[in-house]
Amino acid sequence: MITKCEESMHRREQVGAIVFSLMTIIVILCSGPIWAAEKSVAGGHAIDQWMREHGLSWLEGMRFKADFQLRYQGEWWEYTDADGKQRDNDRHRARFRLRFGITKEYRQEGLKVGFRLASGSSDEPTSTSETLGSNFDKKQVWIDLAYVEYRPPFIPGLLLAGGKVKNPFVHTDVLWDSDVNLDGAYQTFALAKGSFRPFVTIAEMSINEFKMDVRHDSTLLAGQAGMRLEAGRARAVAAVAYYDFDEFERNYRAAHGNPVDDNNVLAAGDFNVLDVMGQIGMKFGGIPFKVTLDYAVNTADDARKERYFGGKDSAFGVFFNVGKCIKKGDWQVGYKYGYIQPNAVPGDFCDATFGHANRKGHKIKLGYQPFRMANLQLTGFFTRPSNVAKGERINDDVIIQADFNVKL
């Protein structure tokens, strides 16, 4: 017969075991990189064996990743009022971004499942930042990523993926804002070894889905071919992509610089974007240097014929980067010149802070890492419209961002 004392001791042991298990899970999650795919064989086997011995084998292959950003953002812009006078305005915001994700990898089967939650003041695809100062209200959390990947063990280099996925294409923000994640599926084949590594990516994405008896779905079919090359200290990437935005002219979320006709349809009609980009990087004295060029043109016929900005259908960007904030004491400097005409690319998906489509100007970034897991960045955007209608004034915009970024 079990006495009350023995029963109490047994319960305490159970509670202690539960607390120990929870603490173990927290420690393991916070040290996710320890059992990441890149871990050493000896260390990996030891950790896997330890987890199996303690009933935590289901945590094998799991990795936690999160980051936090605190930002000041100042905005100064010019506008023309109803009387035709040019006026100035400004806005000052405190903002933050929080992203939290977990991936689970089944190495022997070649499967990987992941998700990420992120902050954000709205469901817009180009931002996960939240503005502070709404009467102390609660802040929203969105599903930023939710995907599955499969690498067939019998076909090395092949990757099949689907869900809410990271942008699989080699790209710049001339066409895709860094916060845009795509909905759909893609297939990539790339050689993982060697100094010359070609790759091919094909994607089938859903932009806007409707019942077929209401209107046609809006989709994105895209393909990209390219190569990665290593020669001595230099590394280069070159890629050509074609993006077919089908039925997009009536199903867009926001025009953002793309001209719209009297029926609220994008004046350019279709967007069939050909994108060519190249990048070369190397190190001098241990400091990385990188130069990137990107050119995009909308090959759709309507983009050249529309009455507002007919023929204004190309975009390009030039990027220079020196240094990179990885460890304590690192620094970086970046510069971009961008020129995006009104009908070149979908305005809703390109760099939002730069001003979306129909924009040209400069971006300057400075960074320094005073802590092991945190850095400071100062970024300035100095832009104006690339094209204006006859009789309109050219108004300048200035945006300054000061960021404190922490990896968790």
C-alpha positions in Angstrom: 0.0 0.0 0.0 1.3 3.4 -1.0 1.4 5.9 1.8 0.5 9.6 1.3 4.2 10.5 1.9 5.3 8.1 -0.9 2.5 9.4 -3.2 3.7 13.0 -2.5 7.3 12.1 -3.2 6.2 10.4 -6.4 4.3 13.4 -7.6 7.3 15.7 -6.8 9.5 13.3 -8.9 7.0 13.6 -11.8 6.9 17.4 -11.6 10.7 17.5 -11.4 10.9 15.2 -14.5 8.5 17.5 -16.4 10.4 20.6 -15.4 13.7 19.0 -16.3 12.3 18.0 -19.7 10.9 21.5 -20.4 14.2 23.1 -19.4 16.1 20.7 -21.6 13.8 21.5 -24.6 14.4 25.2 -24.0 18.1 24.8 -23.8 18.2 22.6 -27.0 16.0 25.0 -28.9 18.1 28.0 -28.0 21.2 26.1 -29.1 19.6 25.1 -32.4 22.7 25.7 -34.5 24.4 22.9 -32.5 22.4 20.2 -34.4 22.0 22.1 -37.6 22.8 20.3 -40.9 26.3 21.6 -40.8 27.3 20.0 -37.5 30.2 17.7 -37.2 29.5 14.0 -37.5 31.0 13.1 -34.1 29.2 15.9 -32.3 26.0 15.2 -34.1 26.0 11.5 -33.2 26.7 12.4 -29.5 23.8 14.8 -29.3 21.4 12.5 -31.1 22.4 9.7 -28.8 21.9 11.9 -25.7 18.4 13.0 -26.9 17.4 9.4 -27.6 18.6 8.3 -24.1 16.5 11.1 -22.5 13.3 10.4 -24.6 13.8 13.5 -26.8 14.5 11.8 -30.1 11.7 13.8 -31.7 13.8 16.9 -31.3 16.5 15.6 -33.6 16.9 17.8 -36.7 15.0 20.7 -35.1 16.3 24.2 -35.3 15.1 27.5 -33.8 15.8 30.9 -35.3 14.5 34.4 -34.4 15.5 38.0 -34.7 14.4 41.4 -33.4 14.7 44.8 -34.8 14.1 48.2 -33.2 13.9 51.1 -35.6 13.5 54.9 -35.8 12.1 56.0 -39.2 12.0 59.6 -40.3 10.2 60.5 -43.5 10.3 63.9 -45.3 8.4 64.3 -48.6 7.0 66.9 -50.9 3.5 67.0 -52.4 1.3 69.2 -54.5 -1.9 70.4 -52.7 -5.3 71.1 -54.3 -4.3 74.6 -55.2 -1.3 73.4 -57.1 1.2 74.6 -54.5 4.2 72.5 -53.5 4.3 71.7 -49.8 6.5 69.7 -47.4 5.5 67.1 -44.8 7.2 64.9 -42.4 6.6 61.8 -40.2 8.6 60.3 -37.4 7.9 56.7 -36.3 9.2 54.2 -33.8 8.9 50.7 -35.2 9.9 47.1 -34.4 10.1 43.7 -36.2 10.0 40.3 -34.5 10.4 37.1 -36.4 10.3 33.6 -34.9 10.6 30.3 -36.8 11.3 26.6 -36.4 12.4 24.0 -38.9 12.3 20.2 -38.5 14.6 18.2 -40.8 14.2 14.4 -41.4 17.7 13.9 -42.9 17.5 10.3 -44.0 14.2 10.9 -45.9 15.4 14.2 -47.3 12.4 16.1 -45.9 12.3 19.5 -44.1 9.3 21.3 -42.7 9.4 24.9 -41.4 7.3 27.9 -40.4 8.0 31.4 -39.3 5.8 33.9 -37.5 6.4 37.7 -38.0 5.1 41.0 -36.8 3.5 43.5 -39.1 1.0 46.3 -39.1 -0.9 44.9 -42.1 -1.0 42.0 -44.5 1.1 43.9 -47.1 3.7 41.6 -48.6 6.6 44.0 -48.4 6.9 44.6 -44.7 7.0 42.8 -41.3 7.6 46.0 -39.3 5.1 47.3 -36.8 4.6 51.0 -35.8 4.5 51.8 -32.1 2.0 54.3 -30.7 -1.6 53.1 -31.3 -3.0 53.7 -27.8 -0.9 50.8 -26.4 -2.9 48.3 -28.4 -1.8 44.7 -28.9 0.3 44.0 -31.9 -0.5 41.4 -34.6 1.4 38.3 -35.6 1.2 36.9 -39.1 2.2 33.6 -40.7 5.3 34.7 -42.7 6.5 31.2 -43.9 4.9 27.8 -43.9 6.5 25.2 -46.2 7.8 21.8 -46.9 11.0 20.8 -48.8 12.0 17.5 -50.3 15.5 16.6 -51.6 15.2 13.2 -53.2 18.3 11.2 -52.0 18.5 9.4 -55.4 18.7 12.8 -57.3 21.5 14.9 -55.7 20.9 18.6 -56.3 17.2 18.5 -56.8 14.9 20.4 -54.4 11.1 20.4 -54.5 9.3 22.8 -52.3 5.8 24.2 -51.7 3.7 26.4 -49.3 4.4 29.9 -48.2 8.0 29.9 -49.3 11.1 32.2 -49.4 11.7 33.7 -52.8 13.7 30.9 -54.6 15.1 33.2 -57.3 18.4 35.0 -57.4 17.2 38.6 -57.3 17.5 42.1 -56.1 15.0 44.6 -54.8 14.6 46.1 -58.3 11.9 43.4 -58.7 11.4 41.8 -55.3 11.3 43.5 -51.9 13.4 41.4 -49.4 10.2 40.8 -47.3 8.2 39.3 -50.1 7.6 35.5 -49.6 5.7 33.6 -52.4 2.7 31.3 -52.3 2.9 28.1 -54.3 5.5 25.6 -55.4 9.0 25.5 -57.0 11.6 23.1 -58.2 15.3 23.8 -58.2 18.3 21.8 -59.6 21.8 23.0 -58.7 25.2 21.4 -58.5 26.5 21.7 -55.0 30.2 21.1 -55.6 32.8 22.5 -58.0 34.0 25.9 -59.1 31.3 26.0 -61.8 27.8 25.3 -60.5 24.9 25.9 -62.9 21.3 26.0 -61.5 17.7 26.1 -62.8 14.6 27.1 -60.9 11.0 26.8 -62.1 8.1 28.2 -60.0 4.3 28.0 -60.1 2.9 30.7 -57.8 -0.7 31.8 -56.9 -1.1 35.6 -56.6 -4.9 35.8 -56.2 -7.4 33.0 -56.3 -11.1 33.4 -57.2 -14.0 31.1 -58.0 -13.8 30.5 -61.7 -17.3 31.8 -62.3 -16.4 35.2 -60.9 -13.0 35.9 -62.5 -9.8 34.2 -63.6 -7.2 33.5 -61.0 -4.0 35.5 -61.0 -0.9 33.4 -61.2 2.9 33.7 -61.6 4.8 31.2 -63.8 8.5 31.8 -63.7 11.8 30.3 -64.6 15.4 31.1 -64.0 18.7 29.7 -65.2 22.1 30.8 -64.0 25.5 29.8 -62.7 27.8 30.3 -59.7 31.5 30.5 -60.5 34.6 30.5 -58.2 38.0 31.5 -59.5 40.7 32.2 -57.0 39.5 34.8 -54.5 36.6 35.9 -56.8 33.1 34.6 -56.8 30.5 35.4 -59.4 26.8 34.8 -60.0 24.9 35.3 -63.2 21.2 34.6 -63.9 18.4 35.2 -66.4 14.8 34.9 -65.3 11.4 35.3 -67.0 8.3 36.1 -64.9 4.8 35.7 -66.4 2.2 37.5 -64.2 -1.0 36.2 -65.6 -4.3 38.0 -65.1 -2.5 40.4 -62.8 -3.8 43.7 -64.3 -7.3 43.2 -62.7 -6.3 41.3 -59.6 -3.5 43.5 -58.2 -3.6 44.4 -54.5 -2.2 48.0 -54.9 -0.8 49.8 -57.9 2.1 51.5 -56.1 3.5 53.5 -59.0 2.0 51.5 -61.9 -0.5 53.7 -63.9 -4.2 52.7 -63.7 -6.8 53.4 -66.4 -10.4 54.6 -66.0 -11.6 51.1 -65.3 -9.2 50.6 -62.4 -7.1 48.2 -64.5 -3.3 48.4 -64.7 -2.6 50.4 -67.8 0.3 48.2 -68.7 -1.9 45.2 -68.9 0.2 42.1 -68.5 3.6 42.0 -66.8 6.0 39.7 -68.6 9.3 40.6 -67.1 12.7 39.6 -68.3 15.3 40.0 -65.7 19.1 39.8 -66.1 21.5 40.1 -63.2 25.1 39.6 -62.4 27.2 39.8 -59.2 30.9 39.5 -58.5 32.5 39.5 -55.1 36.0 39.1 -53.6 38.0 39.8 -50.5 40.9 42.3 -50.2 42.8 42.2 -46.9 40.0 40.0 -45.4 37.3 42.6 -46.3 34.6 41.5 -48.7 33.7 43.6 -51.7 30.6 43.0 -53.9 29.2 44.6 -57.0 25.7 43.7 -58.4 24.0 44.8 -61.6 20.3 44.1 -62.3 18.2 45.0 -65.4 14.5 44.2 -65.9 12.2 44.9 -68.8 8.5 44.3 -69.2 8.2 42.6 -72.6 4.3 42.8 -72.7 3.0 44.7 -75.8 0.5 46.8 -73.7 3.3 48.2 -71.6 4.7 50.0 -74.7 1.3 51.1 -76.0 -0.5 52.5 -73.0 -1.4 56.2 -73.1 0.2 57.4 -69.8 3.8 56.2 -69.9 4.0 54.1 -73.1 7.4 52.7 -73.5 8.5 53.4 -69.9 8.9 49.7 -69.3 12.5 49.1 -68.0 14.3 49.2 -64.6 17.8 48.7 -63.4 19.8 48.8 -60.2 23.5 49.1 -59.4 24.7 47.9 -56.0 28.1 48.3 -54.2 28.8 46.6 -50.8 32.0 46.7 -48.8 32.3 44.7 -45.5 29.7 42.7 -43.7 28.4 42.6 -40.2 28.9 39.0 -39.0 30.9 39.2 -35.8 31.8 41.8 -33.1 33.8 44.7 -34.6 32.7 44.2 -38.2 31.4 47.0 -40.3 29.7 47.5 -43.7 29.0 50.2 -46.3 26.4 49.8 -49.0 25.2 52.0 -51.9 22.4 51.5 -54.5 21.3 53.5 -57.5 17.9 52.4 -58.7 15.8 53.5 -61.7 12.3 51.9 -62.0 10.0 53.1 -64.8 6.2 53.0 -64.2 5.5 49.9 -66.3 8.7 48.0 -65.7 7.7 45.7 -62.8 4.7 45.2 -60.5 4.9 48.1 -58.0 3.3 46.1 -55.2 6.3 43.7 -54.9 9.4 45.8 -55.4 11.3 47.7 -52.7 8.7 49.5 -50.7 10.9 51.9 -48.8 12.5 53.0 -52.0 9.0 53.9 -53.2 7.9 50.9 -55.3 7.6 51.5 -59.1 8.1 54.8 -61.0 11.0 55.8 -58.7 14.6 56.7 -59.1 17.3 57.6 -56.6 19.9 56.6 -54.1 20.1 54.3 -51.1 23.1 54.5 -48.7 23.6 52.1 -45.8 26.2 52.1 -42.9 26.5 49.3 -40.4 28.6 48.4 -37.4 28.5 45.4 -35.0 29.3 46.4 -31.4 28.0 43.1 -29.9 28.4 39.5 -30.8 24.8 39.0 -31.8 23.6 42.6 -32.5 24.5 45.4 -34.9 23.6 49.0 -35.7 22.5 50.2 -39.1 21.8 53.6 -40.6 20.1 53.7 -44.0 19.1 56.7 -46.1 16.7 56.7 -49.2 16.8 59.8 -51.4 14.3 59.3 -54.3 11.9 61.0 -56.7 9.5 59.8 -59.5 11.3 58.5 -62.5 8.6 59.8 -64.8 5.8 62.3 -64.3 2.8 63.2 -66.5 2.8 66.4 -68.4 2.2 69.4 -66.1 3.0 67.5 -62.9 5.8 68.5 -60.5 8.6 66.3 -59.4 8.5 65.8 -55.7 11.4 64.5 -53.6 11.2 62.0 -50.8 13.8 61.3 -48.0 13.6 58.4 -45.6 16.1 57.8 -42.8 16.1 54.5 -40.9 18.2 53.8 -37.7 18.1 50.1 -36.8 19.2 48.0 -33.8 19.2 44.4 -35.0 19.5 41.4 -32.6 19.7 37.7 -33.5 18.1 35.5 -30.9 
